[in-house]
Amino acid sequence: MSCTQCTDVNMYENEGFIIMFSRFPEIIRAILPAIDPTNIRSSEATTCTVEYHSIEQLLQTFEAIHTIVEEQFGSKIELYTSIEDKQQQQARFPQMLPFAEIYSRVKQPKLFHVIKESYFTNHIQPIISLKDDKIVGYEFLLRSSHPEFPFTPYELFTFSQSAGLQAMLDGNARKQAIKYGSENLTKGMLRFINFLPSSIYNPKHCLQSTFENIEKYNVDPSDLVFEVVETEKIHDVSHLQAIFEAYKHEGINVALDDIGAGYSTIELLEELRPNYAKIDRELISFCDQSTDKLDRLKRIIEVAKAYDIKTLAEGIERREELELCRALGYDFAQGYYIGKPSPKPLTLVELP
């Protein structure tokens, strides 16, 4: 990943130039047949400049190149692309980017627009203490803020990864959640905010704007809990440790999500020692009817208590699940049985 993800991005003009570069001449030679020769403005061993006259033509050109790339070279190809504004005669990006990233942006312009314009808002789902069933915090969930640009969170994050925009999306979502929390929640109410470790290239640099917004909106850092999504897919533990240390240095809490989704996640608890552990909803579902799930939940709470890690059971949909987690000594709970995500905070939770 490159820090160029954090720079501003522009939508594409109706006409301009596509600049293709590869260190390997055979790649440039291979893609030339996919391009209308009347639009080729220059072609050398490692570069090719192509003119386009509409967004539709831009997409058609990229689709034709993509087909050749996939058939002859596969997805991991060293081909870089930039799109140049025809009138301003300057590149739309500070550096050339991988072809696959630019192709994703051109192919899905609405999702590209959502990220560029931050067309998203927050819905929040209540989290209760299992000691007294009172609301102690909320998880922040991304939703569309523009009727013409709908999306699902999974769809948007998947697109952002393929388009090289996950750092921009992740950073903007964090900042917006901080602002929302300052305007809608009282001091002392926990705010669980998701983040992708892969979106943070350099913790000290990439998180600076997050820390600035915490100060700007006068939020108590101890009210924030930044939680890792897809914990079971973590490969670079040392990188995540550096991120956790950067957050903790600022007085911010951190959480691991999806604990129990894979057996290795329990070892992650011992190695990373987050402030909070969120238990995978698949493990919670009908846990009162499974000896295996019960044993795993007991093991997690045992490890968590040993390292003073607070535990939160996610995906509670039945009274039996709630009561079992309470009996095992879990600290917090969240799920549709307790309350669904909504645009505004609840005053209290009335359990069925």
C-alpha positions in Angstrom: 0.0 0.0 0.0 1.1 3.5 -0.7 0.5 6.7 1.2 -0.8 8.2 -2.0 -4.2 6.7 -0.9 -4.5 9.6 1.5 -4.2 12.3 -1.2 -7.2 13.8 -2.9 -8.7 12.0 -5.8 -10.6 13.5 -8.8 -13.4 12.2 -10.9 -12.6 11.6 -14.5 -13.3 14.2 -17.2 -15.3 13.4 -20.4 -12.1 13.5 -22.4 -8.4 13.2 -21.7 -5.4 10.9 -22.0 -4.6 7.5 -20.5 -0.9 6.9 -19.9 0.2 3.3 -19.5 3.6 2.2 -18.2 5.3 -1.1 -17.6 9.0 -2.1 -17.3 8.2 -5.0 -19.6 7.8 -4.1 -23.3 5.9 -7.3 -23.9 3.0 -6.0 -21.7 2.7 -2.8 -23.7 2.9 -4.7 -26.9 0.1 -7.1 -25.7 -2.4 -4.4 -24.8 -2.0 -2.3 -28.0 -4.4 -4.5 -30.1 -7.1 -3.7 -27.5 -6.9 0.0 -28.3 -8.4 1.9 -31.2 -5.2 2.8 -33.2 -6.7 6.2 -34.1 -6.6 7.1 -30.4 -3.0 6.2 -29.8 -1.0 9.4 -29.5 2.3 7.8 -28.7 3.8 4.4 -28.2 7.2 3.4 -27.0 8.7 0.3 -25.6 7.5 0.8 -22.0 4.8 3.5 -22.4 1.7 4.2 -24.3 -0.5 7.3 -24.4 -4.1 7.0 -25.5 -6.7 9.7 -26.0 -10.3 9.2 -25.0 -13.4 11.3 -25.8 -16.1 10.1 -23.4 -16.4 8.3 -20.1 -18.0 5.4 -22.0 -15.0 5.2 -24.3 -12.7 5.3 -21.3 -14.5 2.4 -19.7 -14.5 0.4 -23.0 -10.8 0.9 -23.4 -10.1 -0.3 -19.8 -12.4 -3.3 -20.3 -10.5 -4.4 -23.4 -7.2 -4.0 -21.7 -8.4 -5.8 -18.7 -9.5 -8.8 -20.8 -6.0 -9.1 -22.3 -4.3 -8.6 -19.0 -6.3 -11.4 -17.3 -6.0 -13.8 -20.2 -2.2 -13.4 -20.8 -0.7 -12.2 -17.5 -3.1 -12.7 -14.6 -4.2 -10.2 -12.0 -0.8 -9.6 -10.5 0.7 -7.7 -13.5 3.2 -4.8 -13.4 1.2 -2.3 -15.4 0.7 1.2 -14.1 -1.8 3.8 -15.3 -2.5 7.5 -14.9 -5.3 9.6 -16.4 -4.5 13.1 -17.6 -6.9 16.0 -17.9 -7.0 17.1 -21.5 -7.5 20.8 -20.8 -5.1 21.2 -17.9 -2.5 18.9 -19.4 -1.5 17.5 -16.0 -1.9 14.1 -14.3 -5.0 13.4 -12.2 -2.9 11.5 -9.6 0.5 12.4 -8.1 1.9 9.0 -9.1 0.9 6.3 -11.5 -1.2 3.6 -9.9 -1.6 -0.1 -10.6 -3.9 -0.7 -13.6 -6.3 -2.8 -11.5 -6.9 0.1 -9.1 -7.7 2.6 -11.8 -9.9 0.1 -13.6 -12.0 -0.4 -10.5 -12.5 3.3 -10.1 -13.6 3.7 -13.7 -15.8 0.6 -13.6 -17.7 1.6 -10.4 -18.0 5.4 -10.6 -20.8 5.7 -8.0 -18.8 4.0 -5.3 -15.8 6.1 -6.3 -18.0 9.1 -5.8 -19.2 7.9 -2.4 -15.7 7.8 -1.1 -14.5 11.0 -2.8 -17.5 13.0 -1.5 -17.9 11.1 1.8 -21.5 10.2 1.0 -21.9 8.2 4.2 -23.2 8.6 7.7 -23.5 6.5 10.9 -26.1 4.3 12.4 -25.3 3.2 15.9 -26.2 -0.1 17.7 -26.4 -0.1 21.5 -24.1 -2.1 23.7 -25.2 -3.0 27.3 -23.5 -4.0 30.5 -24.4 -7.5 31.5 -24.2 -6.4 35.2 -27.3 -4.2 34.9 -28.5 -4.1 31.3 -27.8 -0.4 31.0 -26.4 1.1 27.7 -22.7 1.8 28.1 -21.9 2.5 24.4 -22.6 2.0 20.7 -21.0 0.5 17.7 -20.8 2.8 14.7 -21.9 1.3 11.4 -21.5 2.9 8.0 -24.6 3.8 6.0 -25.3 5.9 2.8 -26.2 9.5 3.3 -27.3 10.2 -0.3 -30.4 8.5 -1.9 -28.7 8.4 -5.3 -25.6 6.6 -4.0 -26.8 3.5 -2.0 -24.3 0.9 -0.9 -23.8 -1.9 1.6 -20.8 -1.5 4.0 -19.3 -4.8 2.6 -19.7 -3.6 -1.0 -18.1 -0.2 -0.2 -15.1 -1.7 1.7 -14.6 -4.4 -0.9 -14.5 -1.7 -3.7 -12.2 0.5 -1.7 -9.7 -2.3 -1.4 -9.7 -3.2 -5.1 -9.5 0.6 -6.0 -6.7 1.4 -3.6 -8.9 3.7 -1.6 -9.3 1.8 1.7 -7.1 4.3 3.6 -9.1 7.2 2.4 -12.4 5.5 3.2 -11.2 4.2 6.5 -9.8 7.5 7.6 -12.8 9.6 6.6 -15.2 7.1 8.3 -13.2 7.4 11.5 -13.2 11.2 11.4 -17.0 11.3 10.7 -17.7 8.8 13.5 -15.7 11.0 16.0 -17.7 14.1 14.9 -21.0 12.2 15.1 -20.2 10.9 18.6 -19.3 14.4 19.8 -22.7 15.7 18.7 -24.9 12.9 19.8 -23.4 11.0 22.7 -22.7 12.1 26.3 -19.3 12.0 27.9 -18.5 8.5 29.3 -20.5 6.7 26.5 -18.2 4.3 24.7 -17.9 4.6 20.9 -16.8 1.4 19.1 -15.4 2.4 15.7 -14.2 -0.1 13.1 -10.9 0.1 11.2 -8.9 -2.0 8.8 -5.2 -2.5 9.8 -4.3 -2.7 6.1 -5.5 0.9 5.7 -2.9 2.3 8.1 0.5 2.2 6.3 2.4 4.2 9.0 0.6 4.5 12.3 2.4 7.7 13.4 1.6 9.4 10.1 -1.7 7.9 9.0 -3.5 8.4 12.4 -2.4 12.0 12.9 -5.6 13.4 11.4 -7.7 11.0 13.6 -5.9 12.4 16.7 -6.4 16.0 15.5 -10.2 15.4 15.1 -10.4 14.0 18.6 -9.0 17.2 19.9 -11.0 19.3 17.4 -14.3 17.9 18.6 -13.3 17.8 22.2 -13.8 14.0 22.6 -12.4 12.2 25.6 -10.0 9.6 24.1 -11.0 7.1 26.8 -14.5 7.1 25.3 -13.2 5.7 22.0 -12.7 2.1 21.2 -11.1 1.4 17.8 -11.8 -2.2 16.8 -10.1 -4.3 14.2 -12.5 -5.9 11.7 -11.8 -9.3 10.3 -9.4 -10.3 13.2 -9.2 -13.8 11.9 -7.5 -12.6 8.7 -4.6 -10.8 10.4 -1.2 -11.8 9.0 1.1 -9.0 10.2 0.8 -9.1 14.0 3.7 -6.7 14.5 2.1 -4.1 12.3 -1.1 -4.3 14.3 0.8 -4.1 17.5 2.3 -0.8 16.3 -1.1 0.5 15.5 -2.4 -0.5 19.0 0.5 1.2 20.6 -0.1 4.4 18.7 -3.8 4.4 19.8 -3.0 3.5 23.4 -0.3 6.2 23.6 -3.1 8.8 22.9 -5.3 7.2 25.7 -7.6 5.5 23.2 -8.9 1.9 23.7 -8.5 -0.8 21.2 -10.5 -4.0 20.5 -10.2 -7.2 18.5 -13.3 -8.3 16.7 -14.5 -11.8 15.7 -12.8 -13.6 18.5 -13.6 -17.3 18.3 -13.9 -17.2 14.5 -10.6 -19.1 14.3 -8.7 -20.9 17.0 -5.7 -18.6 16.4 -7.7 -15.6 17.5 -7.4 -16.7 21.2 -3.6 -16.6 20.8 -3.9 -13.1 19.4 -5.6 -12.0 22.6 -2.6 -13.2 24.6 -0.2 -11.6 22.2 -1.8 -8.2 21.6 -3.7 -7.8 24.8 -6.4 -5.3 23.6 -8.7 -3.5 26.0 -11.7 -5.2 24.6 -12.4 -8.6 22.9 -15.6 -8.8 20.8 -16.8 -12.4 20.4 -17.7 -13.7 17.0 -21.5 -13.8 16.4 -21.3 -17.3 14.9 -19.9 -18.5 18.2 -22.7 -16.8 20.1 -25.5 -18.1 17.9 -27.3 -20.9 19.8 -24.3 -21.2 22.2 -26.7 -22.5 24.8 -27.3 -25.6 22.7 -23.7 -26.5 21.8 -21.1 -28.0 24.2 -18.3 -27.1 21.8 -19.3 -23.5 21.7 -19.7 -23.4 25.5 -16.2 -24.8 26.0 -14.7 -22.2 23.6 -16.6 -19.4 25.3 -15.2 -20.5 28.6 -11.7 -20.6 27.2 -12.0 -17.1 25.9 -13.3 -15.6 29.1 -10.5 -17.4 31.0 -7.8 -15.8 28.8 -9.5 -12.4 28.8 -9.7 -12.3 32.6 -6.1 -13.3 32.9 -5.0 -10.2 31.0 -7.7 -7.9 32.2 -9.5 -7.7 28.8 -13.1 -6.7 28.8 -15.4 -9.0 26.8 -18.3 -8.2 24.5 -20.7 -10.8 23.1 -21.9 -9.8 19.6 -24.9 -11.0 17.7 -27.2 -11.7 20.6 -30.6 -12.6 19.2 -32.1 -14.8 21.9 -32.7 -14.5 25.6 -30.9 -17.8 26.2 -27.7 -16.5 24.5 -27.8 -13.4 26.7 -28.2 -15.2 29.9 -25.5 -17.8 29.2 -23.0 -15.0 28.4 -24.0 -13.3 31.6 -23.6 -16.5 33.6 -20.1 -17.0 32.1 -19.0 -13.6 33.3 -18.9 -11.7 30.0 -18.9 -7.9 30.5 -21.0 -6.5 27.6 -23.5 -7.6 25.0 -24.7 -6.4 21.6 -27.2 -7.7 19.0 -30.7 -7.4 17.6 -32.3 -8.9 20.7 -30.9 -5.8 22.6 -31.4 -3.2 19.9 -31.0 -2.6 16.1 -28.8 0.0 14.5 -30.5 3.4 14.3 -29.6 7.0 13.3 -29.9 8.3 16.8 -29.0 6.9 20.3 -31.6 5.2 22.4 -32.5 6.5 25.9 -32.7 3.0 27.3 -33.0 -0.7 26.3 -36.1 -2.7 27.2 -35.3 -6.4 26.8 -38.2 -8.7 25.8 
